[in-house]
């Protein structure tokens, strides 16, 4: 059985990234026995300025996109409905604040060394969209690590150091240079880019097409 490698470029602060992965998971599950998959997460920061932390999300989005608060509320409600259909917890979607995610990405890299990258991402998504937690706060991040069974003291040691700084910066530089300017982005077998939170059926068709091209496609 062929195995497809999927690199996911995403940010914890990106709701479409959580939705996109849930749809990807549905697509992968539907192809059980047909194809196998390897998933690797890569960092992208929607809010790279640490000094800008703490702004109410609706206010921040309204300013960023030049749209009214009411328009942004409607857009957020639409995402909440989509998330509910995918069994994602987006209940605090509109109560969250903007937060820098650099340290969260470092923790994902650390979790990857224990084969728990995806679990760590899911815990962070749930903390931010489901509980409006401050995902730049060390204690929140430690709590996310502990929630998936990882060692809190080890997580704190990572966060208190500069561990994985270089790995996160290398991710960001690589994918920016590769032309990734929006997330989520899914790169299949290092060659084929799928942008956005596509429906499972679209992903299945793409996977079959890539797989049909041979091992090096």
N, C-alpha and C positions, 0 to 999 in steps of 0.2 A: 504494500500500500504506500502510495506517495505521501510525502510530508511537505506541507507548505510552511514556510517561515513568514510570520507576519510581524513587522516592526510597527508599533503604534506610537505615533507622536501625539502627545496630548498634554493638557494641563489639568490639575485637580480642580481648578476654579472654572472649568469649562463644562457647562451642563450637557452640551451636545457630545462631549467626549464620553460621559457616563452613558448617555443614550446610545451612542455609536457602539460602545463595547457591548452593551446588552443585546443589541441587534446582531453584532458579530458573533456573540456567544450562541444566539439562536441559530445562526447560519452554520456554525461549526458543529453544533449538536445535531442538526438535521443531516449532516454529512457523515455521521459516525459509521464506520465500516467502509466508507468510500475514500475518504482522505483523512490524514492526520495533520495536526497543526502544532506549531511551536509559536508562542507569543512572547514578544519582548517589548517592554515599555521604554519610551524615551521622553526626555524633558522638553517642555515648552512653557514659557512664562507669559501669560496674558498681562500680568501686572508686575513687571520686573523692578519697579521702583519701590524699594522697601519703605521709603519715607511717605508713600501715599496710602499706606494701610489705614483701614478704619472708616472708609466712606460708605454710607448706606448704598446698597447695590442698585436700587432703582434710580437714585440720584446720579450715581456714577454712569450708569448705562444711558440715561437720558442725555447727559452731557456728551458722552462719547459718540453717540449716534445722531445727536441733534433731533431727538424725538421727545414727545411729551412723556411725563410720568405715567399717564393713563395708557399710552401706547405700549410702554415698556411693561406695565402690569399685565396687559393683555397677552403680550408675547410670552411672559413668564408663565401665565396660567396655561397657555397652550403647551408649553414644555412640561408643566406639572401633569397635565392630562396624559401626554405621551409616556412620561415616566411611570405613571401609575399603571398603565397598560403593560409595562415591562417589569413591573414589581420592583421599581426603584423608589427609594424614599426621598422625595423632593418636597416634603411637607413644610420645610422652613426656607424654601427657595427665595421668597421675597423679603425675608427678614435678615438675610446674611449681609455682611459687609465685605468690601474688597480687602483682599489679603494677598501678600506676597507668598509664593509657594516654593521658593528655592529650597528651604530646609525640608519641606515635604518631599520634594524630588530626591533629595539626598537620602531620605529614609527609604524611599522606594528602591534606590540603588542598593542600599544595605540589605533590604528584605530580599532582593534578587539573589544575593549570595546564599540565601537559605531557601531558594526556590519558592519565595512567597511574594513575588512582585505583584501579581494580580490581586491577591488577597489584600495587600497593603493599599493598592489603588482603590479597591472597593470600600475599604474601611474609611479612607480619606474622603471619597465621594459622599459616603453616608454621613460622615461628621459635618461636612460643609453644607450639603443640600438638604439633609434630613434633620440636622440639629443647629444649623447656622453657627457652628463652632469656628473659632479663630484658628485656622489651619496654619498660621505662622507661629502659634504659641507652642512652646516646648512641651508643656504638660499635656496639651491636647494631642500632640503628635505621639508622645509616649503612650497615652491612653489608646490611640489607634493601634499602635504596635502590640500592646498587651491584649487588645480585643481579639487579635488573630493568633494569640498564643506565643508571640515573640517576647524576648526578655526586655523588660522596661529599663533596667539598669544599663544594658548594652545599647539600647536605643538612645538613652540620655547621653552616654559616652560619645556616640556618633554625633549627636546634635551639638554637644559642647565642644567638639573639635572641628577641624576643617575637612574631615573625611568625606570623600566623594564630591567635594567641590569641583575638582577637575573633571570628573566624569560627567557631571551635570552640564558644566560649561562646554565640554566637548560635544555633547549631544546637541545643545542649542546651536553651536557654531556649525556643526555638520549639516543639520537639517535646514538652517537658514541659507547656507551656501547652496544647498540642493534645491532651493526654491520653495520650501514649505513655509507659507506665510499665514496659514490658518489651520486650526485643528478642530476635530481630529483628522489625522492623515494616516492611512494604512498603506504600508509598502510591502508588497508580496514578493518574496524571494529576492529582495534587494533591488528589484527592477520596476515593478508595476505599481503605480500610485493610484489609490482610491481616496478621494477627498470627501470629507463630510460624513454625517451619520446616515449611511445608506440603509435601505430596507434589506432584511435578510435575503429576500429573493434575488436582489441585485448582487449581493455579495456571493451567493451560491453560484450564480452564473459566471461571475468573474473568476472564482476559484476553479471552476471546471475548465474554463478557457485557459487559464494559466497552466493547470495540470496537464492539459492535452498537448501542450507545447514541448513537453519533455522535461527532464530533470534539471536542465540548466536554464529553463525559461523563467 
